[in-house]
Amino acid sequence: MANIKDNSNNNNMKNTLFDFISKYISLTEDEKNAILSLDLFRQVKKGTTLLKAGQQSQDSYFVLKGCIRIYYMIDGEEKTTAFFTEMDALTPHCVINNAPSEYFIGCVEDSLLTVSNADMEVEMHSKFPKFEIMCRMLSEELLVKQQIDFDEFKISSPEQRYLNLLQKRPDLIQRVPQHQLASYLGIKPQSLSRLRARIIEKK
């Protein structure tokens, strides 16, 4: 993973990150500089695998730009279970469980991420206790969102899931390859084509 070299791009990414953080806590210049000193920003190419099943990792990700996904390999086929786009955070289960990962994390698009680990977080929490408050708020928000998403997914048909995506995350439908989208919806790519055609006819 390459560090960002382009200054204007770098400034945009810093501002995006600080804008996001400011929704939870206010930052002093010292705190901003402390964040920047951690060298969090990474530029990652489309197709890069960030984490493989069986690997152990301490890395958490925050998407500033781009799209990453979680997928499992089942009987030689990829099964996508989640997509993460701008302003989404992802802490893999293996970080929390301190065990080998059960799934892969890959880049769907060229992406700009922040990559942090537990040591960085401990350092930030000890220097600036309010970061711990923000992390707790973020974790609670994410847990609630994941539970709602999972509950909706469990009780809906592929067509309802697709309509749900159209309503809540229409950008994903344009950005994600059809086979990954079909896998996420739990259907085959040809079924997705038929489903799309049906929905267009109904309009």
C-alpha positions in Angstrom: 0.0 0.0 0.0 1.4 3.4 -1.0 1.4 6.5 1.1 -0.2 9.5 -0.5 2.4 11.8 -2.1 0.2 14.4 -3.9 -0.1 17.4 -1.6 -3.5 18.7 -2.8 -4.9 15.2 -2.6 -3.4 14.8 0.9 -4.9 18.0 2.1 -8.3 17.0 0.8 -8.0 13.6 2.6 -6.9 15.3 5.9 -9.9 17.7 5.7 -12.3 14.9 5.0 -11.0 12.9 8.0 -11.1 16.0 10.3 -14.6 16.9 9.1 -15.8 13.4 10.0 -14.1 13.4 13.4 -15.6 16.9 14.2 -19.1 15.4 14.0 -18.2 13.5 17.3 -15.5 15.6 19.0 -13.8 19.0 18.5 -10.1 18.9 17.7 -7.4 21.3 18.6 -4.4 21.9 16.3 -2.2 19.7 18.6 -4.7 16.9 18.2 -4.8 17.2 14.5 -1.0 17.2 14.3 -1.0 14.1 16.6 -3.3 12.3 14.2 -1.2 13.3 11.2 2.0 12.1 12.9 0.5 8.5 12.9 0.9 8.3 9.1 -2.6 6.8 8.7 -3.3 7.6 5.0 -3.0 4.8 2.4 -3.7 4.8 -1.3 -4.7 1.3 -2.4 -5.3 0.0 -6.0 -8.4 -1.7 -7.2 -8.1 -5.5 -6.8 -5.8 -5.3 -3.8 -6.4 -7.8 -1.0 -6.2 -6.0 2.4 -6.8 -9.1 4.4 -6.9 -12.9 3.6 -8.8 -15.6 5.4 -6.5 -17.3 7.8 -4.4 -14.2 8.4 -4.2 -12.4 11.7 -4.2 -8.6 11.6 -4.5 -5.6 14.0 -5.6 -3.2 11.2 -8.8 -1.2 11.2 -9.9 0.8 8.1 -11.8 4.0 7.4 -12.8 4.7 3.8 -12.1 8.3 2.7 -12.6 7.6 -0.9 -13.4 4.4 -2.8 -15.0 1.0 -2.0 -13.9 -2.1 -0.1 -15.8 -5.3 0.5 -15.8 -8.4 2.8 -16.1 -11.7 1.1 -15.8 -15.4 2.0 -14.6 -18.2 -0.2 -17.2 -21.0 -0.1 -16.7 -24.0 -2.4 -14.3 -22.0 -4.6 -16.8 -19.2 -5.0 -16.7 -15.7 -3.6 -19.6 -14.7 -1.4 -19.7 -11.0 -0.7 -21.4 -10.0 2.6 -20.7 -6.3 2.9 -19.5 -3.2 1.0 -17.9 -0.1 2.7 -17.7 3.2 0.9 -17.0 6.8 1.8 -17.2 7.5 5.6 -17.6 3.9 6.5 -15.4 2.3 9.1 -14.4 -1.4 9.3 -12.7 -3.2 12.2 -12.4 -6.9 11.1 -13.6 -9.5 13.6 -10.1 -11.0 13.8 -8.8 -7.7 15.4 -11.5 -8.0 18.1 -11.2 -11.7 18.6 -7.4 -11.8 18.2 -7.8 -14.9 16.0 -7.2 -15.7 12.3 -9.7 -14.0 9.9 -12.6 -16.0 8.5 -12.9 -13.7 5.5 -11.1 -11.6 2.9 -11.2 -7.8 2.6 -10.6 -6.5 -1.0 -10.7 -3.2 -2.8 -13.5 -2.9 -5.4 -12.1 0.5 -6.6 -8.9 2.5 -6.2 -9.3 3.6 -2.6 -8.0 6.1 -0.1 -8.1 4.7 3.4 -6.8 5.4 6.8 -5.3 2.3 8.4 -4.9 2.2 12.2 -4.1 -0.4 14.7 -4.6 -1.0 18.5 -1.2 0.4 19.4 -2.0 3.7 17.6 -5.4 3.8 19.3 -3.9 3.2 22.8 -1.3 6.0 22.1 -4.1 8.4 21.0 -6.4 7.5 23.9 -3.6 8.0 26.5 -2.7 11.4 25.0 -6.2 12.6 24.2 -8.9 10.7 26.2 -11.7 12.2 24.2 -10.7 9.9 21.3 -11.8 7.0 23.4 -15.3 8.6 23.7 -15.4 9.1 19.9 -14.4 5.4 19.3 -17.0 4.2 21.7 -19.7 6.3 20.0 -18.6 5.1 16.5 -18.6 1.4 17.6 -22.1 1.7 19.1 -23.4 3.4 15.9 -21.7 0.7 13.7 -23.2 -2.1 15.8 -26.7 -0.7 15.5 -26.3 -0.1 11.8 -24.9 -3.7 11.2 -27.8 -5.2 13.3 -30.4 -3.3 11.3 -28.8 -4.2 8.0 -28.6 -7.8 9.0 -32.2 -8.0 10.2 -33.4 -6.4 7.0 -31.3 -8.7 4.9 -32.5 -11.8 6.8 -36.2 -11.2 6.3 -36.2 -9.8 2.7 -36.2 -11.4 -0.7 -33.5 -10.7 -3.3 -35.8 -8.3 -5.0 -36.5 -6.4 -1.8 -32.8 -6.3 -1.0 -32.1 -4.8 -4.4 -34.9 -2.2 -4.0 -33.5 -1.5 -0.6 -30.1 -0.8 -2.1 -31.7 1.4 -4.8 -33.2 3.4 -2.1 -30.4 3.6 0.5 -27.2 3.1 -1.5 -27.9 3.7 -5.2 -24.2 4.5 -5.9 -23.3 0.9 -5.1 -25.3 -0.4 -8.0 -23.3 1.7 -10.4 -19.9 1.1 -8.7 -19.8 -2.6 -7.9 -19.3 -5.3 -10.5 -22.4 -7.2 -11.3 -21.1 -10.6 -10.1 -20.1 -9.1 -6.7 -23.5 -7.4 -6.4 -25.3 -10.6 -7.2 -23.2 -12.5 -4.6 -24.1 -9.8 -2.0 -27.8 -10.2 -2.8 -27.5 -14.0 -2.6 -28.4 -14.7 -6.3 -26.6 -15.6 -9.5 -25.5 -12.8 -12.0 -28.1 -13.9 -14.6 -30.8 -13.8 -11.9 -29.7 -10.2 -11.1 -30.1 -9.3 -14.8 -33.6 -10.7 -14.9 -34.4 -8.9 -11.6 -33.3 -5.6 -13.0 -35.3 -6.1 -16.2 -38.4 -6.9 -14.1 -38.0 -3.7 -12.0 -37.5 -1.5 -15.0 -40.7 -3.0 -16.6 -42.7 -2.1 -13.5 -41.6 1.5 -13.6 
